[in-house]
Amino acid sequence: MRRETRVSIAAAVALALGTAALASAAMSGAEADARSFVQSTIDEVMGILRNAQLPLEEKKNRVEQIAYERFDFELISRLVVARNWERFTPKQKADFTDAFKKHLSATYRDTLNNFRDEQIQIASSRPEQNGDVTVMTVVKGTDGDTKVDYRMRKSDAGWRGIDVIIEGVSLVQNFRSQAQEIVSNEGPDGLIKKLRAKQLKSPQAKKKTT
């Protein structure tokens, strides 16, 4: 199994995030809950991908729906735009969030074509600032392992994913570096236009070109 395939499947799972795993007594309640949230999503997504009765397009649709429910795209959008967020009008904020969500979905839907029954295991976790928890996982394939970290934050709606770090490359930081340059040169509308035209690259896409 090629390395980019393992990263692709990890990213697809990262678009989801969900609930259920035993945690060590030494963990805080929040840390244990976050690990359980990630474990249940792994279980749910892998169950869909391994279901031989489902056509591929239906698998993609179901995984995408899980992602839409369990990833905080509005917060991720604010984190990506960072200090430039206040330059956006309410409509531009809504348009950017929608475009970013669809851009990520389109990027990772196609990675499911490469699924070959990889194994994903939770390796460890750690508490972060703001009450966040980072859950570290390992995607185990026939040609090696890939490290994928999920940064989680709890809101009134429950735990949600707010960043994915694939082999040390943060999705939020990667897009932020691109977004800042575009907003500076072309303004918020220019950034939204490029997102809709799929001209921004995810960490996954960059890895494929290197």
C-alpha positions in Angstrom: 0.0 0.0 0.0 1.5 3.3 -1.0 2.2 5.9 1.7 -0.1 8.5 0.1 -2.9 6.0 0.2 -2.6 5.6 4.0 -2.4 9.4 4.4 -5.5 9.7 2.2 -7.6 7.3 4.3 -6.4 9.0 7.5 -7.5 12.3 6.1 -10.9 10.9 5.2 -11.3 9.6 8.7 -10.1 13.0 9.9 -13.0 14.6 8.0 -15.3 12.6 10.3 -14.5 12.2 14.1 -17.0 10.4 16.5 -17.4 8.1 20.3 -16.3 4.8 22.4 -12.9 3.5 23.7 -11.5 2.6 27.1 -9.3 5.2 28.6 -6.7 4.9 31.3 -7.6 6.0 34.8 -4.8 8.5 34.8 -6.5 10.6 32.0 -8.7 13.5 32.7 -12.4 13.1 31.9 -12.0 15.4 29.0 -9.1 13.5 27.5 -10.8 10.2 27.9 -14.0 11.6 26.3 -12.0 13.0 23.3 -10.3 9.7 22.7 -13.7 7.9 22.8 -15.1 10.4 20.4 -12.3 9.8 17.9 -12.4 6.0 18.4 -16.1 5.8 17.7 -15.6 7.8 14.5 -12.8 5.5 13.4 -15.1 2.5 14.0 -18.0 4.1 12.2 -16.1 5.2 9.2 -14.1 2.0 8.8 -17.4 0.1 9.1 -18.8 2.0 6.1 -15.6 1.6 4.1 -15.5 -2.2 4.7 -19.2 -2.7 3.8 -19.0 -4.7 0.6 -22.8 -4.1 0.1 -22.4 -0.4 -0.4 -21.4 1.1 -3.7 -18.3 3.5 -3.5 -20.4 6.6 -4.1 -22.7 5.8 -1.2 -19.7 5.2 1.0 -18.3 8.6 0.1 -21.7 10.2 0.8 -22.0 8.6 4.3 -18.4 9.5 5.3 -19.0 13.1 4.1 -22.2 13.4 6.2 -20.3 12.2 9.3 -17.7 14.9 8.6 -20.3 17.6 8.2 -21.8 16.7 11.6 -18.6 16.3 13.6 -16.1 18.8 12.3 -16.5 22.5 13.3 -16.0 24.0 9.9 -17.0 27.5 11.1 -14.3 27.5 13.8 -11.7 26.0 11.4 -12.5 28.7 8.9 -11.8 31.4 11.5 -8.6 29.7 12.5 -7.5 29.5 8.9 -8.2 33.2 8.1 -6.9 34.2 11.6 -6.4 38.0 12.0 -8.0 38.7 8.6 -11.3 37.3 9.7 -12.5 40.7 10.8 -11.9 42.0 7.3 -14.7 39.7 6.1 -18.3 40.8 5.9 -20.9 38.5 7.4 -21.7 37.3 3.9 -18.1 36.7 3.1 -17.6 34.8 6.3 -20.6 32.5 5.4 -19.4 32.1 1.8 -15.8 31.3 2.9 -17.0 28.7 5.4 -19.2 27.1 2.8 -16.5 27.1 0.1 -13.9 25.8 2.5 -16.1 23.0 3.7 -16.9 21.9 0.1 -13.3 22.2 -0.9 -12.1 19.9 1.8 -14.9 17.5 1.1 -14.1 17.4 -2.7 -10.4 16.9 -1.9 -10.8 13.9 0.3 -13.8 12.2 -1.3 -11.6 11.0 -4.0 -9.0 9.5 -1.6 -11.6 6.8 -0.7 -10.9 5.3 -4.1 -7.6 4.1 -2.6 -9.0 2.3 0.5 -7.3 -1.1 1.0 -8.4 -2.0 4.6 -5.8 -0.1 6.5 -5.8 -0.3 10.3 -6.1 2.9 12.4 -5.1 2.8 16.1 -5.1 5.4 18.8 -1.6 5.8 20.1 -1.8 8.4 22.8 -3.3 11.8 23.6 -2.5 15.0 25.4 -4.4 18.0 26.9 -3.9 21.4 25.1 -4.7 25.0 25.8 -8.4 26.2 25.8 -9.5 22.8 27.1 -8.6 21.1 23.7 -7.3 17.6 23.5 -5.0 16.2 20.7 -5.6 12.5 20.0 -2.6 10.8 18.2 -3.3 7.9 15.9 -1.3 5.6 13.7 -2.5 4.4 10.3 -0.9 1.0 9.8 -0.3 -0.2 6.2 1.7 -2.9 4.6 4.6 -0.5 3.8 4.8 1.4 7.1 2.9 3.6 9.5 1.6 7.2 9.2 1.1 9.4 12.2 -2.1 11.5 12.2 -3.1 13.8 15.1 -6.6 15.1 15.6 -7.1 18.3 17.7 -10.5 18.3 19.4 -12.5 21.0 21.1 -15.7 20.7 23.1 -18.5 23.0 22.5 -22.2 23.1 23.5 -22.8 20.6 20.7 -20.1 18.2 22.0 -16.7 17.3 20.8 -15.7 18.5 17.3 -12.5 18.3 15.3 -10.8 21.6 14.7 -7.5 20.5 13.1 -5.7 17.5 11.6 -1.9 17.1 11.7 -0.6 14.6 9.1 3.0 13.6 9.8 3.5 17.0 11.5 1.8 19.1 8.9 -1.2 21.0 10.3 -4.2 21.4 8.0 -5.1 24.7 9.6 -1.5 26.2 9.5 -1.1 25.0 5.9 -4.2 26.7 4.6 -3.5 29.8 6.8 -0.2 30.4 5.1 -1.9 30.3 1.7 -5.0 32.3 2.8 -3.0 35.2 4.3 -1.1 35.8 1.1 -4.2 35.7 -1.0 -6.3 37.9 1.3 -3.4 40.5 1.3 -3.2 40.5 -2.5 -6.8 39.9 -3.6 -9.0 40.4 -0.6 -11.6 38.1 0.9 -13.5 37.6 -2.4 -10.2 36.5 -4.1 -9.7 33.9 -1.5 -13.3 32.6 -1.8 -12.9 32.5 -5.6 -9.7 30.4 -5.4 -11.3 28.0 -3.0 -14.3 27.5 -5.3 -11.9 26.9 -8.2 -9.9 24.4 -6.0 -6.7 26.4 -6.3 -5.6 25.9 -2.7 -3.7 22.8 -1.8 -4.3 20.6 1.3 -1.4 19.0 3.2 -2.4 15.7 1.5 -2.3 17.2 -2.0 1.1 18.7 -1.3 2.5 15.4 -0.1 1.4 13.8 -3.4 3.4 16.3 -5.4 6.6 15.9 -3.5 
